[in-house]
Amino acid sequence: MKQLLRILISAAFLLPFQTQAQTPEKQVTDRQQVWLGYFNQTRLSDKFSLWLDLHSRRTDFLDRWATTIVRPGLTYHISDHTRFTVGYAYVSHWPASETEETVRPEHRLWQQVNWSGKSKRLQTNQWVRLEERFNRNIANDQLQEGYHFNFRARYMIGLMVPLTADAIAPGVPFLVLNDELHVNFGKEIVYNYFDQNRLFGGVGYQFSKGFNAQLGYMQVFQQTAAGNRYFKTHALRLFLFHNIDLRKPKADPAAGK
């Protein structure tokens, strides 16, 4: 695990420079988007829970569709702070043009190791995710026969700091900062081993023990398959996090004495 983290972190610094050296005519396009997301984890037992996250992304501030994602999964709890999840995602992509006539589908398998930590006035969350992506072929905004395949590795680290208390609890606002690196690999990847980096900063509010909302600004710097074309996305991001625990309360051994 530590070796994989070192590879991902090194790629964040080295791959963009390597790509620029191969493709000197760099073209960067700025765009504005709104990202909405809902994350649900439903605890079934001490060892298993269900995962579901839903995403809606719009371009030019809600003007037209960019991406939608439906991503279910099954989580195994190795401990209270370490989890392993496997799942499937169905993704709909709209072309970068102003038309919405073509929707490119993607089927994605994914596996993730997630671990969290908590100390006074600081809560951390990290995960490493591996994806197997089957993207429908497309040319000139028209779908073609077949799919192209590649792997993608992702590493995310997030920090949350309560603002009005020593810990994040119901009724407590908090600061959020996270960064997520994406790296492509596979025989069909030629120019964009570095895929994208997502840097987010914002504020959150803990409404209840199992529900919070996080709102802020995210900058996404993404390289396309052409190698010399990049998107710099300025996004308003609102994510809702909802944890449900269906386990029966454990009996108090002192009760009845």
SULCOR-V775840 format. One record per helix or strand. SS is the DSSP state (2 for helix, 1 for strand). FROM is the first residue (numbers start at 1). LEN is the number of residues. Records with the same first field share a line. If there is no record, write none. Layout:
SS: FROM-LEN / FROM-LEN
This chain:
2: 2-21
1: 27-17 / 48-12 / 64-14 / 82-13 / 103-17 / 122-18 / 142-21 / 173-13 / 194-15 / 211-13 / 229-17
